[in-house]
């Protein structure tokens, strides 16, 4: 059973089945599996970053805020940088 799953995995990754490369099929499958796993891990990090910032609402502490004119005593509000 395990050997059948290994064969299916090996050939699903695109290993060759001819006599010329038969000795290297397992090595090719291992290298392609490592590449596949690295793509999978990278994709999971990208997706987790997107999900984390999916509905990101700005916080109530912006880098600058506008002071209303009534509060400051002028007609136009002035920006103060914090």
Secondary structure, DSSP 4 states (H G I P E B T S, - for coil): -HHHHHHHHHHHTT---SSSSGGGHHHHHHHHHHHHHHHHHHHHHHHHHHHHTTTPPP-S--SEEEEPHHHHTSSS-EEEE-
